[in-house]
């Protein structure tokens, strides 16, 4: 089945932990990614420098995606 949805999930700005604003809130990010996938979307945009160079590692921790 072809996915014609055009919306992408940008990983440039992710929720950060209140107790440590330098760290990404992985649990909240998981919820956001799961909801995005449940709605039928599949395009994710990330780059090594997003979120203070933490974005791609966060995506790996989420576990739903493979960083290419």
C-alpha positions in Angstrom: 0.0 0.0 0.0 1.4 3.4 -1.0 1.5 6.1 1.6 0.4 9.5 0.0 0.6 11.4 3.2 2.8 14.5 2.9 3.4 15.5 6.5 6.8 14.9 8.0 7.9 14.6 11.6 10.7 17.1 12.2 13.2 16.1 14.9 14.9 19.4 15.0 13.1 20.4 18.3 12.1 17.7 20.7 10.7 17.9 24.2 13.4 18.4 26.8 13.4 17.2 30.4 12.3 19.9 32.9 14.9 18.7 35.5 17.7 18.7 32.8 16.9 21.0 29.9 20.0 19.6 28.1 18.4 16.1 27.7 15.6 15.0 25.4 12.5 13.6 27.1 12.6 10.2 25.5 9.3 9.0 26.9 7.4 12.0 25.5 9.2 11.6 22.2 8.1 8.0 22.1 4.5 9.0 22.6 4.8 11.6 19.8 6.4 9.2 17.4 3.9 6.4 18.1 0.9 8.8 17.5 2.5 10.0 14.3 2.9 6.4 13.0 -0.6 5.4 14.2 -2.0 8.3 12.1 -0.4 6.7 9.0 2.6 9.0 8.6 6.0 7.6 7.9 8.4 10.4 7.0 10.9 11.5 9.7 13.5 14.3 9.3 16.6 14.3 11.4 20.2 15.5 11.2 23.2 15.0 13.4 23.2 18.6 14.6 19.5 18.8 15.7 18.8 19.2 19.5 22.4 19.9 20.4 23.7 16.9 18.4 21.3 14.5 20.4 18.5 14.1 17.9 19.7 10.9 16.1 20.6 9.2 19.4 17.2 10.0 20.7 15.6 8.4 17.6 17.6 5.3 18.2 16.4 5.2 21.8 12.8 5.6 20.7 13.2 2.2 18.9 10.5 2.7 16.4 12.8 4.0 13.7 16.1 3.2 12.1 18.4 6.1 11.4 19.8 5.9 7.9 
